[in-house]
Amino acid sequence: MVNVKTAILTLIFLATLIILIVATPWGDNVNYPYSFEPKEGLRMPESGIGDIGMAIFTTYLFPFEVLALVLLAALIGAIYVARKEIAR
């Protein structure tokens, strides 16, 4: 049976999560398309991290998700291999 403290903690967590999702402004005041050009008087960033982010989440979105699933499978496999056998 589920512990009462665990059930209460789970309900509090879910209520907080729902409140945060409802209260989040999901792009209400966003000007599209995104621009990574510096504002007037600022220098151009040297890293180009904005360009990398746009490439990963637009052009390479599907390979990125496939890689995430492969890494998840590798993590689950590593946990399975590393666990100890329990004597019965």
Beta strands, then each sheet from edge to edge (+ up, - down):
end
